[in-house]
Amino acid sequence: MSDQIPFHIQEEIMKRLPVKSLVQFRCVSKAWKSLIDSTEFIAAHSLRRHTQPHYLLLSYENPLVEEDYVLFSRCYTDDDTFPQQSSVPTFPQSVKQLILPSVVGSSQGLLCLHGSHPNYQTHMAVLWNPSIRKSIAVLMPDFGVCSYTRDPIKPSIGFGVCPITNDPKIVAMTQLSEFMIYTVDTEEWRSLPTNLPSKRIQRFFFSLVTDRFIYWEVEINDLTMIMSFDLISETFDFIELPDSLASRYLHICNLRDSLAIVKQGDDYNSSIVWIMDVGARKSFTKLFTITTPHETILGFSKNGLPIMTVDDDDSQMTKLVVYEPNSEHNSVLETCNLPYQLFVHSYMETLLLLGRSDYTSY
């Protein structure tokens, strides 16, 4: 940019640039590097995330392999039509060393993975920004050992970035009602008091994060409920589902930064998608029904189209497709042999973790 352009105008222009360009521009001058690395600029750039490219990261695992491992195999650009293949991101070393890793979720461009640490009798989480190739490894707190297997207790994990402070947070908890939270700003674990009623959580299932809340599917007294954690106030709550959604066969998804619930139809050959109403956290609206048999919804694209797997019993193949509810048309993204299990994770470009060195937090 010309020296004739005032610096505050240069700053406004740079806020609109993609992440990869900004990383390169840090080498132009000390003033630009200082600006781009500042927490204020990173926060302002994050506020324009609706203009940043969105991606879908595909991972898969083979449950028949003795040493199960999750691999990222494809990255798709999530545009206004349907995702197009983009690239294959490279794992950081901290992820490669995890044993039996799994993706916890993604929030504001960061992905969180969780697995066993090979050199410690504990578990480890890794926060990873694929756009700038930065990662932070976090050793999980000691929750003791399982009385049956004598292995370290594996906690249930939730992850999200606070939309106010841009501070990434990891929540870890066990069925024994032990709750801990790690924040990147403090680089420490601390106990997390809860305001939950005295309900024994029998099982934790899949978790996801929207703009402000982390949600878990939980089982209490043989009933499926939704537990939430507010990333701003750091408080928990239960969402009791209406009778229309009362079922043990539910799946939660993030649909345009809102909580969506997928319920199996009564005929077992369809799925019904519901979304939680804005401002009414216990009210849900039915969106549409998917009638494709043998399907599993993994998530939704940027424009709200279901992304799902469809099994072909004849060919023993699984197809990853984008489904258009109105036309009932499938656009195939990926095909693989069974029994591979496919997972889709949405993320966008972000500057979070910029300026930090890769490290392990003990």
DARA-V54799 format. One record per backbone hydrogen bond with DSSP energy under -1.0 kcal/mol. NH is the residue of the N-H (numbers start at 1). CO is the residue of the C=O. Records with the same first field share a line. If there is no record, write none. Layout:
NH: CO / CO
This chain:
5: 2
10: 6
11: 7
12: 8
13: 9
14: 10
15: 11
16: 13
17: 14
22: 18
23: 19
24: 20
25: 21
27: 24
28: 25
33: 29
34: 30
35: 31
36: 32
37: 33
42: 38
43: 39
44: 40
45: 41
46: 42
47: 43
48: 45
49: 46
51: 48
55: 347
56: 76
57: 345
58: 74
59: 343
60: 71
61: 341
65: 62
71: 60
73: 58
74: 58
75: 87
76: 56
77: 84
78: 54
79: 77
84: 77
86: 75
87: 75
96: 92
97: 93
98: 95
99: 116
102: 114
104: 112
105: 112
107: 110
110: 107
111: 128
112: 105
113: 126
114: 102
115: 124
116: 99
117: 122
122: 120
124: 115
125: 138
126: 113
127: 136
128: 111
129: 134
133: 129
134: 129
136: 127
137: 359
138: 125
139: 361
140: 123
146: 151
150: 146
153: 144
156: 173
158: 171
160: 169
162: 167
166: 162
169: 160
170: 182
171: 158
172: 180
173: 156
174: 178
177: 174
180: 172
181: 190
182: 170
183: 188
184: 168
187: 183
190: 181
192: 179
199: 197
202: 219
203: 219
205: 217
208: 215
210: 213
214: 229
215: 208
216: 227
217: 206
218: 225
219: 203
220: 223
223: 220
225: 218
226: 239
227: 216
228: 237
229: 214
230: 235
231: 212
234: 230
237: 228
239: 226
245: 242
246: 243
251: 262
253: 260
255: 258
260: 253
261: 274
262: 251
263: 272
264: 249
265: 270
268: 265
271: 290
272: 263
273: 288
274: 261
275: 285
276: 259
277: 283
280: 277
283: 280
285: 275
287: 273
290: 271
296: 309
298: 307
299: 307
301: 305
304: 301
307: 299
308: 321
309: 296
310: 319
311: 294
312: 317
316: 312
317: 312
318: 336
319: 310
320: 334
321: 308
322: 331
323: 306
324: 329
328: 324
331: 322
333: 320
334: 320
336: 318
338: 316
340: 337
341: 61
343: 59
345: 57
347: 55
349: 53
354: 351
356: 353
361: 137
